[in-house]
Amino acid sequence: ELLERALDRWRGPSLDDLTYAPFALSAAQHLSEQRAHAIEDLVVRR
């Protein structure tokens, strides 16, 4: 399944190398939330 393969490729926190940059904080938070939703979807489907 595509969702499972995508989550398998995700490593570490979103934009981890840019955590010092204020412009990246919102994007990193958004990506982390999207990852959490994807994990929830995967758990529900199993």
mmCIF file of the N, C-alpha and C atoms, coordinates in Angstrom:
data_MODEL
# 
_entry.id   MODEL 
# 
loop_
_atom_site.group_PDB 
_atom_site.id 
_atom_site.type_symbol 
_atom_site.label_atom_id 
_atom_site.label_alt_id 
_atom_site.label_comp_id 
_atom_site.label_asym_id 
_atom_site.label_entity_id 
_atom_site.label_seq_id 
_atom_site.pdbx_PDB_ins_code 
_atom_site.Cartn_x 
_atom_site.Cartn_y 
_atom_site.Cartn_z 
_atom_site.occupancy 
_atom_site.B_iso_or_equiv 
_atom_site.pdbx_formal_charge 
_atom_site.auth_seq_id 
_atom_site.auth_comp_id 
_atom_site.auth_asym_id 
_atom_site.auth_atom_id 
_atom_site.pdbx_PDB_model_num 
ATOM 1   N N  . GLU A 1 1  ? 0.836  -1.182 0.000  1.00 0.00 ? 1  GLU A N  1 
ATOM 2   C CA . GLU A 1 1  ? 0.000  0.000  0.000  1.00 0.00 ? 1  GLU A CA 1 
ATOM 3   C C  . GLU A 1 1  ? 0.882  1.247  0.000  1.00 0.00 ? 1  GLU A C  1 
ATOM 4   N N  . LEU A 1 2  ? 0.407  2.239  -0.698 1.00 0.00 ? 2  LEU A N  1 
ATOM 5   C CA . LEU A 1 2  ? 1.156  3.486  -0.863 1.00 0.00 ? 2  LEU A CA 1 
ATOM 6   C C  . LEU A 1 2  ? 1.407  4.197  0.462  1.00 0.00 ? 2  LEU A C  1 
ATOM 7   N N  . LEU A 1 3  ? 0.400  4.266  1.309  1.00 0.00 ? 3  LEU A N  1 
ATOM 8   C CA . LEU A 1 3  ? 0.541  4.946  2.598  1.00 0.00 ? 3  LEU A CA 1 
ATOM 9   C C  . LEU A 1 3  ? 1.607  4.274  3.460  1.00 0.00 ? 3  LEU A C  1 
ATOM 10  N N  . GLU A 1 4  ? 1.598  2.979  3.485  1.00 0.00 ? 4  GLU A N  1 
ATOM 11  C CA . GLU A 1 4  ? 2.583  2.237  4.276  1.00 0.00 ? 4  GLU A CA 1 
ATOM 12  C C  . GLU A 1 4  ? 4.002  2.453  3.745  1.00 0.00 ? 4  GLU A C  1 
ATOM 13  N N  . ARG A 1 5  ? 4.157  2.444  2.437  1.00 0.00 ? 5  ARG A N  1 
ATOM 14  C CA . ARG A 1 5  ? 5.480  2.678  1.844  1.00 0.00 ? 5  ARG A CA 1 
ATOM 15  C C  . ARG A 1 5  ? 5.973  4.092  2.130  1.00 0.00 ? 5  ARG A C  1 
ATOM 16  N N  . ALA A 1 6  ? 5.069  5.053  2.070  1.00 0.00 ? 6  ALA A N  1 
ATOM 17  C CA . ALA A 1 6  ? 5.453  6.444  2.352  1.00 0.00 ? 6  ALA A CA 1 
ATOM 18  C C  . ALA A 1 6  ? 5.908  6.602  3.795  1.00 0.00 ? 6  ALA A C  1 
ATOM 19  N N  . LEU A 1 7  ? 5.184  6.010  4.728  1.00 0.00 ? 7  LEU A N  1 
ATOM 20  C CA . LEU A 1 7  ? 5.558  6.117  6.138  1.00 0.00 ? 7  LEU A CA 1 
ATOM 21  C C  . LEU A 1 7  ? 6.859  5.379  6.428  1.00 0.00 ? 7  LEU A C  1 
ATOM 22  N N  . ASP A 1 8  ? 7.116  4.299  5.708  1.00 0.00 ? 8  ASP A N  1 
ATOM 23  C CA . ASP A 1 8  ? 8.374  3.568  5.885  1.00 0.00 ? 8  ASP A CA 1 
ATOM 24  C C  . ASP A 1 8  ? 9.580  4.416  5.489  1.00 0.00 ? 8  ASP A C  1 
ATOM 25  N N  . ARG A 1 9  ? 9.375  5.337  4.562  1.00 0.00 ? 9  ARG A N  1 
ATOM 26  C CA . ARG A 1 9  ? 10.481 6.178  4.084  1.00 0.00 ? 9  ARG A CA 1 
ATOM 27  C C  . ARG A 1 9  ? 10.702 7.413  4.954  1.00 0.00 ? 9  ARG A C  1 
ATOM 28  N N  . TRP A 1 10 ? 9.749  7.737  5.779  1.00 0.00 ? 10 TRP A N  1 
ATOM 29  C CA . TRP A 1 10 ? 9.841  8.933  6.610  1.00 0.00 ? 10 TRP A CA 1 
ATOM 30  C C  . TRP A 1 10 ? 10.762 8.649  7.781  1.00 0.00 ? 10 TRP A C  1 
ATOM 31  N N  . ARG A 1 11 ? 11.802 9.424  7.918  1.00 0.00 ? 11 ARG A N  1 
ATOM 32  C CA . ARG A 1 11 ? 12.775 9.241  8.997  1.00 0.00 ? 11 ARG A CA 1 
ATOM 33  C C  . ARG A 1 11 ? 12.934 10.535 9.784  1.00 0.00 ? 11 ARG A C  1 
ATOM 34  N N  . GLY A 1 12 ? 12.740 10.466 11.059 1.00 0.00 ? 12 GLY A N  1 
ATOM 35  C CA . GLY A 1 12 ? 12.994 11.606 11.939 1.00 0.00 ? 12 GLY A CA 1 
ATOM 36  C C  . GLY A 1 12 ? 11.968 12.722 11.835 1.00 0.00 ? 12 GLY A C  1 
ATOM 37  N N  . PRO A 1 13 ? 12.176 13.746 12.613 1.00 0.00 ? 13 PRO A N  1 
ATOM 38  C CA . PRO A 1 13 ? 11.263 14.894 12.631 1.00 0.00 ? 13 PRO A CA 1 
ATOM 39  C C  . PRO A 1 13 ? 11.295 15.663 11.307 1.00 0.00 ? 13 PRO A C  1 
ATOM 40  N N  . SER A 1 14 ? 10.192 16.313 11.007 1.00 0.00 ? 14 SER A N  1 
ATOM 41  C CA . SER A 1 14 ? 10.087 17.104 9.782  1.00 0.00 ? 14 SER A CA 1 
ATOM 42  C C  . SER A 1 14 ? 11.033 18.294 9.821  1.00 0.00 ? 14 SER A C  1 
ATOM 43  N N  . LEU A 1 15 ? 11.751 18.499 8.754  1.00 0.00 ? 15 LEU A N  1 
ATOM 44  C CA . LEU A 1 15 ? 12.665 19.640 8.608  1.00 0.00 ? 15 LEU A CA 1 
ATOM 45  C C  . LEU A 1 15 ? 13.579 19.799 9.816  1.00 0.00 ? 15 LEU A C  1 
ATOM 46  N N  . ASP A 1 16 ? 14.040 18.690 10.329 1.00 0.00 ? 16 ASP A N  1 
ATOM 47  C CA . ASP A 1 16 ? 14.838 18.686 11.556 1.00 0.00 ? 16 ASP A CA 1 
ATOM 48  C C  . ASP A 1 16 ? 16.084 19.563 11.455 1.00 0.00 ? 16 ASP A C  1 
ATOM 49  N N  . ASP A 1 17 ? 16.656 19.651 10.274 1.00 0.00 ? 17 ASP A N  1 
ATOM 50  C CA . ASP A 1 17 ? 17.865 20.459 10.113 1.00 0.00 ? 17 ASP A CA 1 
ATOM 51  C C  . ASP A 1 17 ? 17.570 21.956 10.027 1.00 0.00 ? 17 ASP A C  1 
ATOM 52  N N  . LEU A 1 18 ? 16.281 22.329 10.029 1.00 0.00 ? 18 LEU A N  1 
ATOM 53  C CA . LEU A 1 18 ? 15.901 23.740 9.966  1.00 0.00 ? 18 LEU A CA 1 
ATOM 54  C C  . LEU A 1 18 ? 15.137 24.201 11.199 1.00 0.00 ? 18 LEU A C  1 
ATOM 55  N N  . THR A 1 19 ? 15.241 23.485 12.288 1.00 0.00 ? 19 THR A N  1 
ATOM 56  C CA . THR A 1 19 ? 14.464 23.845 13.484 1.00 0.00 ? 19 THR A CA 1 
ATOM 57  C C  . THR A 1 19 ? 14.863 25.200 14.049 1.00 0.00 ? 19 THR A C  1 
ATOM 58  N N  . TYR A 1 20 ? 16.034 25.668 13.713 1.00 0.00 ? 20 TYR A N  1 
ATOM 59  C CA . TYR A 1 20 ? 16.488 26.977 14.186 1.00 0.00 ? 20 TYR A CA 1 
ATOM 60  C C  . TYR A 1 20 ? 15.864 28.120 13.380 1.00 0.00 ? 20 TYR A C  1 
ATOM 61  N N  . ALA A 1 21 ? 15.318 27.829 12.215 1.00 0.00 ? 21 ALA A N  1 
ATOM 62  C CA . ALA A 1 21 ? 14.809 28.857 11.310 1.00 0.00 ? 21 ALA A CA 1 
ATOM 63  C C  . ALA A 1 21 ? 13.323 29.110 11.557 1.00 0.00 ? 21 ALA A C  1 
ATOM 64  N N  . PRO A 1 22 ? 12.975 30.328 11.964 1.00 0.00 ? 22 PRO A N  1 
ATOM 65  C CA . PRO A 1 22 ? 11.571 30.640 12.256 1.00 0.00 ? 22 PRO A CA 1 
ATOM 66  C C  . PRO A 1 22 ? 10.627 30.364 11.082 1.00 0.00 ? 22 PRO A C  1 
ATOM 67  N N  . PHE A 1 23 ? 11.098 30.572 9.854  1.00 0.00 ? 23 PHE A N  1 
ATOM 68  C CA . PHE A 1 23 ? 10.231 30.371 8.697  1.00 0.00 ? 23 PHE A CA 1 
ATOM 69  C C  . PHE A 1 23 ? 9.848  28.906 8.507  1.00 0.00 ? 23 PHE A C  1 
ATOM 70  N N  . ALA A 1 24 ? 10.598 27.991 9.074  1.00 0.00 ? 24 ALA A N  1 
ATOM 71  C CA . ALA A 1 24 ? 10.351 26.565 8.870  1.00 0.00 ? 24 ALA A CA 1 
ATOM 72  C C  . ALA A 1 24 ? 9.471  25.945 9.951  1.00 0.00 ? 24 ALA A C  1 
ATOM 73  N N  . LEU A 1 25 ? 9.260  26.646 11.044 1.00 0.00 ? 25 LEU A N  1 
ATOM 74  C CA . LEU A 1 25 ? 8.518  26.061 12.164 1.00 0.00 ? 25 LEU A CA 1 
ATOM 75  C C  . LEU A 1 25 ? 7.096  25.674 11.785 1.00 0.00 ? 25 LEU A C  1 
ATOM 76  N N  . SER A 1 26 ? 6.395  26.549 11.101 1.00 0.00 ? 26 SER A N  1 
ATOM 77  C CA . SER A 1 26 ? 5.012  26.267 10.712 1.00 0.00 ? 26 SER A CA 1 
ATOM 78  C C  . SER A 1 26 ? 4.940  25.076 9.756  1.00 0.00 ? 26 SER A C  1 
ATOM 79  N N  . ALA A 1 27 ? 5.822  25.060 8.780  1.00 0.00 ? 27 ALA A N  1 
ATOM 80  C CA . ALA A 1 27 ? 5.839  23.957 7.817  1.00 0.00 ? 27 ALA A CA 1 
ATOM 81  C C  . ALA A 1 27 ? 6.183  22.643 8.502  1.00 0.00 ? 27 ALA A C  1 
ATOM 82  N N  . ALA A 1 28 ? 7.135  22.671 9.408  1.00 0.00 ? 28 ALA A N  1 
ATOM 83  C CA . ALA A 1 28 ? 7.527  21.454 10.125 1.00 0.00 ? 28 ALA A CA 1 
ATOM 84  C C  . ALA A 1 28 ? 6.374  20.932 10.969 1.00 0.00 ? 28 ALA A C  1 
ATOM 85  N N  . GLN A 1 29 ? 5.666  21.835 11.622 1.00 0.00 ? 29 GLN A N  1 
ATOM 86  C CA . GLN A 1 29 ? 4.522  21.422 12.434 1.00 0.00 ? 29 GLN A CA 1 
ATOM 87  C C  . GLN A 1 29 ? 3.431  20.821 11.550 1.00 0.00 ? 29 GLN A C  1 
ATOM 88  N N  . HIS A 1 30 ? 3.177  21.453 10.424 1.00 0.00 ? 30 HIS A N  1 
ATOM 89  C CA . HIS A 1 30 ? 2.157  20.950 9.501  1.00 0.00 ? 30 HIS A CA 1 
ATOM 90  C C  . HIS A 1 30 ? 2.520  19.547 8.999  1.00 0.00 ? 30 HIS A C  1 
ATOM 91  N N  . LEU A 1 31 ? 3.768  19.355 8.623  1.00 0.00 ? 31 LEU A N  1 
ATOM 92  C CA . LEU A 1 31 ? 4.199  18.042 8.144  1.00 0.00 ? 31 LEU A CA 1 
ATOM 93  C C  . LEU A 1 31 ? 4.099  16.983 9.235  1.00 0.00 ? 31 LEU A C  1 
ATOM 94  N N  . SER A 1 32 ? 4.432  17.347 10.446 1.00 0.00 ? 32 SER A N  1 
ATOM 95  C CA . SER A 1 32 ? 4.324  16.397 11.562 1.00 0.00 ? 32 SER A CA 1 
ATOM 96  C C  . SER A 1 32 ? 2.874  16.002 11.802 1.00 0.00 ? 32 SER A C  1 
ATOM 97  N N  . GLU A 1 33 ? 1.974  16.970 11.682 1.00 0.00 ? 33 GLU A N  1 
ATOM 98  C CA . GLU A 1 33 ? 0.548  16.671 11.839 1.00 0.00 ? 33 GLU A CA 1 
ATOM 99  C C  . GLU A 1 33 ? 0.066  15.757 10.721 1.00 0.00 ? 33 GLU A C  1 
ATOM 100 N N  . GLN A 1 34 ? 0.526  16.004 9.506  1.00 0.00 ? 34 GLN A N  1 
ATOM 101 C CA . GLN A 1 34 ? 0.144  15.154 8.382  1.00 0.00 ? 34 GLN A CA 1 
ATOM 102 C C  . GLN A 1 34 ? 0.646  13.728 8.584  1.00 0.00 ? 34 GLN A C  1 
ATOM 103 N N  . ARG A 1 35 ? 1.845  13.597 9.118  1.00 0.00 ? 35 ARG A N  1 
ATOM 104 C CA . ARG A 1 35 ? 2.387  12.268 9.398  1.00 0.00 ? 35 ARG A CA 1 
ATOM 105 C C  . ARG A 1 35 ? 1.532  11.560 10.443 1.00 0.00 ? 35 ARG A C  1 
ATOM 106 N N  . ALA A 1 36 ? 1.150  12.279 11.490 1.00 0.00 ? 36 ALA A N  1 
ATOM 107 C CA . ALA A 1 36 ? 0.320  11.687 12.541 1.00 0.00 ? 36 ALA A CA 1 
ATOM 108 C C  . ALA A 1 36 ? -1.017 11.219 11.968 1.00 0.00 ? 36 ALA A C  1 
ATOM 109 N N  . HIS A 1 37 ? -1.608 12.015 11.087 1.00 0.00 ? 37 HIS A N  1 
ATOM 110 C CA . HIS A 1 37 ? -2.875 11.613 10.462 1.00 0.00 ? 37 HIS A CA 1 
ATOM 111 C C  . HIS A 1 37 ? -2.681 10.374 9.586  1.00 0.00 ? 37 HIS A C  1 
ATOM 112 N N  . ALA A 1 38 ? -1.573 10.315 8.883  1.00 0.00 ? 38 ALA A N  1 
ATOM 113 C CA . ALA A 1 38 ? -1.296 9.152  8.037  1.00 0.00 ? 38 ALA A CA 1 
ATOM 114 C C  . ALA A 1 38 ? -1.137 7.892  8.880  1.00 0.00 ? 38 ALA A C  1 
ATOM 115 N N  . ILE A 1 39 ? -0.469 8.012  10.011 1.00 0.00 ? 39 ILE A N  1 
ATOM 116 C CA . ILE A 1 39 ? -0.308 6.863  10.908 1.00 0.00 ? 39 ILE A CA 1 
ATOM 117 C C  . ILE A 1 39 ? -1.662 6.428  11.446 1.00 0.00 ? 39 ILE A C  1 
ATOM 118 N N  . GLU A 1 40 ? -2.492 7.388  11.839 1.00 0.00 ? 40 GLU A N  1 
ATOM 119 C CA . GLU A 1 40 ? -3.840 7.059  12.318 1.00 0.00 ? 40 GLU A CA 1 
ATOM 120 C C  . GLU A 1 40 ? -4.631 6.331  11.240 1.00 0.00 ? 40 GLU A C  1 
ATOM 121 N N  . ASP A 1 41 ? -4.574 6.830  10.008 1.00 0.00 ? 41 ASP A N  1 
ATOM 122 C CA . ASP A 1 41 ? -5.286 6.185  8.901  1.00 0.00 ? 41 ASP A CA 1 
ATOM 123 C C  . ASP A 1 41 ? -4.802 4.753  8.699  1.00 0.00 ? 41 ASP A C  1 
ATOM 124 N N  . LEU A 1 42 ? -3.511 4.556  8.785  1.00 0.00 ? 42 LEU A N  1 
ATOM 125 C CA . LEU A 1 42 ? -2.951 3.218  8.600  1.00 0.00 ? 42 LEU A CA 1 
ATOM 126 C C  . LEU A 1 42 ? -3.423 2.271  9.701  1.00 0.00 ? 42 LEU A C  1 
ATOM 127 N N  . VAL A 1 43 ? -3.444 2.741  10.935 1.00 0.00 ? 43 VAL A N  1 
ATOM 128 C CA . VAL A 1 43 ? -3.890 1.909  12.060 1.00 0.00 ? 43 VAL A CA 1 
ATOM 129 C C  . VAL A 1 43 ? -5.361 1.542  11.898 1.00 0.00 ? 43 VAL A C  1 
ATOM 130 N N  . VAL A 1 44 ? -6.172 2.494  11.492 1.00 0.00 ? 44 VAL A N  1 
ATOM 131 C CA . VAL A 1 44 ? -7.611 2.237  11.316 1.00 0.00 ? 44 VAL A CA 1 
ATOM 132 C C  . VAL A 1 44 ? -7.838 1.204  10.215 1.00 0.00 ? 44 VAL A C  1 
ATOM 133 N N  . ARG A 1 45 ? -7.057 1.259  9.160  1.00 0.00 ? 45 ARG A N  1 
ATOM 134 C CA . ARG A 1 45 ? -7.232 0.332  8.033  1.00 0.00 ? 45 ARG A CA 1 
ATOM 135 C C  . ARG A 1 45 ? -6.799 -1.085 8.360  1.00 0.00 ? 45 ARG A C  1 
ATOM 136 N N  . ARG A 1 46 ? -5.963 -1.241 9.359  1.00 0.00 ? 46 ARG A N  1 
ATOM 137 C CA . ARG A 1 46 ? -5.499 -2.587 9.713  1.00 0.00 ? 46 ARG A CA 1 
ATOM 138 C C  . ARG A 1 46 ? -6.527 -3.205 10.562 1.00 0.00 ? 46 ARG A C  1 
# 
